[in-house]
């Protein structure tokens, strides 16, 4: 039996996009203004991009499994490993950084907000697509309803 998903509310969609953009942009603004070497900035930027990609990939593979779409165990495991690795790499980098505790907290919270936003946005994209596909109305009429 296929799972039914409700269309997310406009407020939740907006909050999800806001969480993604606020988290990522604030993290990037912090990097831009940071007085650290360029290679350190590159490290944190790469961790942000890797974390966002792995969070979206994990959410997609979890959702695929839920909907009965085959996902290999190796890919599913790699998604989990990648997400946990990105969080661990950020934590190790911040632990060893010569930053103030408030700066470390700033980067950690912005990173986690961006990851949450990425997962929520991916969920909303899938829910909206499923709602449009299941709607007896056309896709345009489903949006208007």
ABEGO torsion letter per residue (X at the ends): XBBBBBBBBAAAAAAAAAAAAAAAAAAAAAAAABBBBAAAAAAAAAAAAAAAAAAAAAAAAAAAAAAGBBBBAAAAAAAAAAAAAAAAAAAAAAAABBBBAAAAAAAAAAAAAAAAAAAAAAAAAAAAAAAAAABABBAAAAAAX
